[in-house]
Amino acid sequence: MPDAVLTASPLRTIAAKDIRDALRDRFIVIVTAFLGLAATVALMTGAIALRGDVATYEAAKATLLAIGKAADAIKAPEFYPLRLLRGAIEQIEIIGAAIAILIGYRSAASERGRQTLALIFTRPLSRWQFVAGKALAGLGLLAGGLALVLGGLTLVLQLMSGIGLTADDLLRITIVWAVATAYTACFFLLGFLLTLHMRQPSHALLVAFAVWLLLVLIAPQIGDTLDPDNQVAGGVFRQLNIAKSDQVQIMKGFATYETLRDGIEQASVTKHFERFTFAVLGIKATYAGMPLGPILTEMLGNLVWIFLTALGLGALALAVPINPDRLAKA
Amino acid sequence: MAQARAPAWAIASQSARFVLRERTVALLAVLFVALVLISAWLGWQATATVDRIYLDAAAFLQKTGQPVPANPVLDISPLSLMRNMSVYVALIGALSVIVIGNRLVGLDRKAGVLPLIGIRPFSRATYAAGKIAALAGLILILALISGGVAAVTFLFLPAVVPTAAQWAQLAGFIGISALYMAIFGLVALGAGAAARSETVGLLVPVTLWLTLTFIFPQLTANLNPTAAINPISALAPLPDTPFFHAASQILGPLSLADAYRFASAGLLDYLPPGMGSPAFLPPIADLMLATLFAAGFAWHALTRQSMAQGDYDA
């Protein structure tokens, strides 16, 4: 009977078995809970800070009114509920990517550790079906985990914001979920590819983490650090009392520097994910309140970059032949 | 007494040599040194750019008849050029020593030599002391390399002349960086000895590192992860709410990344005036205490490790 199942749909069998394994040893449950905790902490602390801003504004407004001045002398804090997801999105881009590497590592290392890889290849299934089945399972686990995390965050947001989320808000969160799945898939495939092909699985995990460090933390950090406005507390232009329009004029003389800085950031798939999600959720001020259509059109480049990276790594996983020397536990 | 020290020394030197032979360890160490070099360049480049922006802005303000404020670069201490180094110690430095700590025990377990070591005429305490000494030695090498890079950078930049006090501050920064890395290395050493699986031995310190670097700063200061890894943005004022005042004081001592950030900013002269750690424990004392706890954990795990066990379960 198992033979018949394997022959009927080897890809589905491999994927279903991997998902069952991952759920059985509770690893995926633990890491999803960890990501959920990190994202919820980010959402809650963001909300607490916003309440503090609102309280400060109300107190300042009351003082102005008491001394007979107009309340519009001070700017009211803007409240876009989706903006509260900023910290959670950053946790997904950092911790979510690390978890994806671990899922990829375990997906490949489990067969090597149990010495079952050679056995699997004695069955009537091709190498690409094995790899595709594993990748499908990984994608399913990531999509499911992220759906749980983002679903939970949406619920907390709905309860905390007090104004209710609209259908448009829910659509934006759904788009972010789909893109987050593609983004984390890049790191899943990286961990999976390296673990399947490197001599020592533990070395593969370390190399994958080194790449994660460079792409997720270092490259965006270098770009961020080189931003002149991040060099002086409060921003260099604010300290020099220079208006926004004049800032643009001055920065024209630093076009090459800005291109280099942007290039370093662009090299990281993480920055593309951040730019896309921050625009869709209105976290970046210029996109707050803007309809979804124009945002998606403007952010198409980032979207293409993320999906092409995932597809490229997927194609590589399917194309690289599995070395028989790598079939056993190292 | 000399005889009692000799096996620990042999274990330390042999373990350190074996770990250095590992290509992954070498890769991470090289990456760390490269990033320390980059951090020096970043600090210089970013400061030079702000200076040029100021000159352009000053010309623009003069032309439009507006008052020209003071150059913010003049307020910057030369030591602050090295501010990015604190970020790279907290990221790649910590990860490198986690790997070193893990491999120091993992290599013995993977090679199945623990039973062989166990029949030698020395105690498990000697074995533990040797492993901790090896870790300390390797961390010291990493810290000295980063200190050397910083010192050479200052010597090569003619416009930057640190005073004797600033050289001492730089030495202090290298010292607290070594302490911060040691915390993670010791936890990795202990976890590597206590864990039944190789993966768990590596994941425990990595999870601790992720929690301390990205979750605690959010709880204590509403600091988002990307801001937490920017040396300037990470020093934003605390949100003025009772929750954050209480959380930063109570959880502050547990938030080791915050402690390291404040200690680094103080020593490298980029801590904004009037700002300090809101935690009830001073940052450097906090880091010392955490290192002692981590050393206790590593010692406990290493001295209770069964010398009869072979390779990891998985």
Contacts between the chains, C-beta under 8 A, distances in Angstrom:
chain1	res1	chain2	res2	distance
A	34	B	207	7.1
A	37	B	215	7.6
A	38	B	210	8.0
A	38	B	214	6.7
A	38	B	215	5.1
A	38	B	218	7.9
A	41	B	215	5.8
A	41	B	218	5.5
A	41	B	219	5.9
A	42	B	218	5.3
A	42	B	224	7.0
A	45	B	218	5.2
A	45	B	219	6.2
A	45	B	222	4.7
A	45	B	244	7.8
A	46	B	222	6.6
A	48	B	222	7.3
A	48	B	239	7.4
A	48	B	241	5.9
A	48	B	243	5.0
A	48	B	244	7.2
A	49	B	222	4.4
A	49	B	239	4.1
A	49	B	241	6.7
A	49	B	244	7.2
A	51	B	241	6.9
A	52	B	239	5.0
A	52	B	240	5.7
A	52	B	241	3.6
A	52	B	244	7.6
A	53	B	239	7.8
A	55	B	241	7.6
A	56	B	240	6.6
A	86	B	224	6.1
A	87	B	218	5.9
A	87	B	222	7.9
A	87	B	224	4.7
A	87	B	225	7.3
A	90	B	224	5.1
A	90	B	225	4.3
A	90	B	226	5.5
A	91	B	214	6.6
A	91	B	215	7.9
A	91	B	225	6.2
A	93	B	225	7.8
A	94	B	210	7.9
A	94	B	214	6.0
A	94	B	225	5.1
A	95	B	210	5.9
A	95	B	214	6.6
A	98	B	206	7.7
A	98	B	210	6.7
A	102	B	203	7.4
A	105	B	199	7.8
A	106	B	199	7.6
A	109	B	199	7.6
A	113	B	314	5.2
A	202	B	106	7.7
A	202	B	198	6.0
A	202	B	199	7.8
A	202	B	202	7.2
A	203	B	23	7.3
A	203	B	24	4.8
A	205	B	199	7.7
A	205	B	202	7.1
A	206	B	24	4.5
A	206	B	27	7.8
A	206	B	28	7.0
A	206	B	99	5.9
A	207	B	24	6.7
A	207	B	27	7.2
A	209	B	95	6.6
A	209	B	206	7.7
A	210	B	27	6.4
A	210	B	28	6.2
A	210	B	31	6.1
A	210	B	95	8.0
A	213	B	31	7.7
A	213	B	91	6.2
A	213	B	92	5.9
A	213	B	95	6.5
A	214	B	31	7.9
A	217	B	91	5.5
A	217	B	229	6.1
A	218	B	35	6.8
A	218	B	88	7.9
A	218	B	91	7.1
A	218	B	92	7.6
A	220	B	226	6.7
A	221	B	87	6.4
A	221	B	226	7.8
A	221	B	229	5.2
A	221	B	230	6.7
A	222	B	38	7.2
A	222	B	42	6.4
A	224	B	226	6.8
A	224	B	230	5.4
A	224	B	233	7.8
A	225	B	42	5.4
A	225	B	46	6.1
A	225	B	84	5.9
A	225	B	230	6.3
A	225	B	231	7.6
A	226	B	42	6.7
A	226	B	45	6.7
A	226	B	46	5.6
A	226	B	49	7.5
A	228	B	46	7.1
A	228	B	49	5.3
A	228	B	50	5.2
A	228	B	53	5.4
A	230	B	230	6.1
A	230	B	232	5.5
A	230	B	233	6.2
A	231	B	46	5.1
A	231	B	47	6.7
A	231	B	49	7.6
A	231	B	50	4.7
A	231	B	72	8.0
A	231	B	232	6.6
A	232	B	50	6.5
A	232	B	72	4.6
A	232	B	232	7.6
A	233	B	232	6.3
A	233	B	235	7.1
A	233	B	272	5.1
A	236	B	50	5.5
A	236	B	53	6.1
A	236	B	54	7.5
A	236	B	72	6.3
A	237	B	57	7.7
A	239	B	69	6.9
A	239	B	72	5.4
A	240	B	54	7.0
A	240	B	57	5.1
A	240	B	61	7.5
A	240	B	69	5.6
A	240	B	72	7.6
A	241	B	66	7.7
A	241	B	69	6.5
A	242	B	57	5.8
A	242	B	60	7.6
A	242	B	61	7.5
A	246	B	60	6.5
A	249	B	60	7.3
A	250	B	53	6.5
A	250	B	56	5.1
A	250	B	57	5.7
A	250	B	60	6.1
A	251	B	53	7.8
A	253	B	56	5.7
A	254	B	49	6.9
A	254	B	52	7.5
A	254	B	53	7.0
A	257	B	49	6.1
A	274	B	226	7.6
